[in-house]
Amino acid sequence: MARDPSEIKVHGFHAAMAVFRHRPSDIVRTFVVEDRVKAASPLLKWSAAHKRPYHVVSDAELANITATSHHEGLVVVAKRHPTLSWDEFKEPLIPAARSLRGPEVLIYLDGVGNPHNLGSIMRTAAHFGVRCILGPESLPHLSPAIYRVAEGAAEVVRLVKLDEPLKRLGELLECGFKLMGTSSHKGEALFTSKLPSRLILILGAEGQGMSPAMSSKVSGFVKIPGTGMVESLNVSVAAALLMGEFHRQHAATAKKPLRSK
C-alpha cells in the first residue's frame, strides 16, 4: 500500500470508530478482521454505500499492515487530522475566550514527547472536557500510537503548536487565563488549593521538569501530595489528577466548552 503523507493508519477499535463518528468523509479505506465485522458493521455499511473500499483480512495480515500486534482488529486509513497552528487556534477561540465567563482549563506540555503519554493525556482531557493541549513546535504530530492510546479522544481534543510559546501564552494571559506550574516538590498541595477558573496548567517532561524560562512565567505552583517514596508521578497520571481536580472544583459552573474548528 503506497504511503501518502496526507493519510494516516488509525488502528485500535475505538480510535478507528471515532474517526467514523466524527469525520467519515475523511476515511479512505478500512481493514477489519473477521471477528470485528459485526461490531464495525455501521462503518462497513457506510463504506459500501459511499464506495470506500473495505477488506476483511486475517489477524496476521492486519498486523503486517499496521506494523503492530496491538491493532484491536480494525484500522481505517484516513486523511490526517492536523495539529492546529497558533493562528488557527486563536482566530475562532480567543475572541470568544475574552467574553467567556465559565471555567476553562488548557494543558501546556513543556517538553513532553512520549506518544503513549500524550495519547493518555488526550484521553483524560476528553473525559474532563479539556478542548486543547498546547505545546511548542516540537510537540509530536498525531501518530498511530497516539490515536490508539487516546481511544477516540484525538477526534475531539486538538493539539496546538505554538511558534513562540512564551509570547503566545502571554496573549492568553491577556484573555484572563492564569499560568500555573506543576512540581513534585514545591507549591501548594493540589487538593487544598483553589484553582483559578481560567487556567493553563504547565506540565514538564519527566526528569527535566519545566524549563527555567517557562518556570519564570507562572504565577504559582501546585504539587500532588503523596508519600514521597517515589520521585514523581508519570506525567499522564499527574495530568489526570490535575484535570480531575479542576473539574471537581469548577464543574458546577461549567458551560459548554469552546470547540476548535
N, C-alpha and C positions, 0 to 999 in steps of 0.2 A: 504494500500500500504506500503510495507516494506521500512524502511528508510535505504538507502545506503549512507554512509558518503562521497563517491566519487561522488554523484549526488546532484543536486540542482533543486528545482522547480523555474523556471523563469516565472513569470507572469507579465502581462502588455503587451498589444498588440505589441507595438513597440520593447520592450525588447525581447519578445519571437521570433518575426520575425527576429530580428538582429542575434540571435543565429543561425537561419536557414540560413541566408545570409552568415555568416562568418565561421561557423563550423558545417554544417549539420550532419556530421558523428558522432558528439558527442550527438545528440538527441537520447533519449531512447524511449520516448513515448510522446503523445500530448493529451491534453484535450481542447475541444472547445465548446462554446455554439452555439446554432443553428444560431443566427443572426450574428455570426462571421465566419461561414463556408465559405461563398463566398470570403470574404476578405482574409481569410487564405488559400485559395484553392491551391496556389503553394506549401505551406508547406504540406498540406494534400495529394496532388498528389505525392509529393516526398516520403512521409511516406509510402504510399501504394506501390509505386514502389520498395522501399527498405526494405519492411517488417518491418517497425517501426510502432507499433500499435498507432492508434488514436481513441479517443472516443468522441462522441457528447453527452454532458451532460447538465443538467439544470443549471441555474444560481446558485441555492441553492447548488447543488452538487459541482460546481466549488468553491464556497465559502468555503465549507467544506474541499475540497482538499487543497486549498491554505491558509486556516485559515484567510481569509480576504475578505471583500466585494469589495475591490479595485483591482480585478483581470483583469478587462477590457476584459473579455470573452475568454481569451486564456492563456494557460500555457503549457510550454514544460518542461519535466523532462530531464535534460541533464547532461553530465559529467561536473564537476566543471572546471571553467577557473581560475586556481590558481593565487594567488599573486606571484610576482617574488621575489626571494632572491637577495641579492647583487651580488652573483656570476653569477646568470642567467641574471641580468641586465647588468653587466659590460662586460661580455665576448664578446657579439656582438657589444656593443654600445660605450664603452669607446675608443677603438682603432679608431673607426670612428669619435668620438667626437673630438679627438685630431687634426684630419685633416679637420674637417668640418669648413667651412668658413661662412656659412649662420647663421642667428639668431636662437637661441634655448632658450626656457624658460621651466623650470621644476617647479613644485609646491612641496614644502615640508610642510606637515601638522604636527605641533608640538602640539600633544595632542588633535587633533580634532577627535572625535569618533562617533558623531551622524550620523547614517546611511543615514538619509534624506539629511543632509548637504553634506556628502560625495558623494552621488548619484548626487546631483545637481552640485557639483564641477566637477564631471566626465563629465556630460552632457555639461557644458560650455567648459571644456578642449577639448572635441571632436570638438566642434564648431570652436574653435580657433586653432586647430592643435597641442595642447599640448599633447605629446605622453605618458607621465608618471607622476604619482603622487607618491611622495615618502613620507615615514613616518617611525616612529620607529616600533619595532616589535609589539607594542600594536595597530597598525593601524588595523581597523576591517577587517576581511575576507569579501569577497563578499557575500552578503546575498540577499534573495529575495527582501527585501525592497530597497536595493541599486540598484539592477538591474532595478526595476520598475521605480524608480525616475530618474535613468540615461537615460532611454528611448532609450536603444541600445548602449549608449556610453561605457558600460562595455566591449563590444567586441573589441573596438579599443583603449581605454585608459587603460594602465596597472597600477596596484598598485604594488609598490616596497617596501618591508620591509627591513630596514637597521638594521643589528645586532649591529653595533657601529656607530650611526648616525654622531657624530662629526668627527670621523675618516673617514667615507665614504664620507661625504660632503667635507672634506679636499682633498680627492683624486679627486673629481670633480673640486675643485679649481685649481688643477694642470693641468686640461684639459682646463683651460681658463674661467671657469664659475666664476661669482661673486655671493656672497650671500647677499641678501638684505632683511631686516626685514620689517614687516608692523606693523603700530601702529595707534591708533586712536588719539594720542595726540602729537607725535613728528616726526620729519623728514621732508623731502622735500614734497611739495604738488605734488601728483601724476601727475596731468595734465600739470605741468610746469617742471617736472624733465625729464632728459634724461636717459632712462633706458638702461643699458648695453645690448649689443646684445647677450651675453651668460649669462643667468641669472637664478638663483634659488631663487624663492620668498618663504619666510618663513611666514606661517600664523599660529598664535597661537590659542588656544581654546578660545572661548568667556568667558569672566570673568577673567580667569587666564592670558591670553595672552601668549606670548612666554616665555619659561623657561629662567632663568638667564644665564645658560650655553650656550644656543643657541644664546641669545642676544649678548653675548660677542664675537661671531664669525662673525657676519655680518659686512659688510663694510659700511653700512648705513641703514637708514630707509626711508620709504615713508609713507605718510598718505593720506587718501582720504578726501579732503576738503568738508565741509558741514556747516550746520547752528550751530552745536553743541547742538541742542535741545535734542538729544539722545546721550547716551554714545558711542555707536559704531554701526556698521552695522552687520547684520548676516554674519557669516564667508563665506557662499556660495555667498552672494551678493558682499562682498568685493573681493572675488576671481574672480568673473566675471568682475568687474571693472578693476582689475589689469591685467588680461589676455587680456581683450579688449584693454586696453591702450598699452600693449606691442605689440599686433598685429597691432594697428594703427601706432605705431612708426616704426615698422620693416617689415610690410607686403611687401613693395616694393622690399626688398632684400631677402625675404624668399625663401628657396629652399624646395624641398620635405623633410618632416620631417623624421628623423630616426624612424625605426619601431623596436619594440621588437619582439622576436620570439613568 
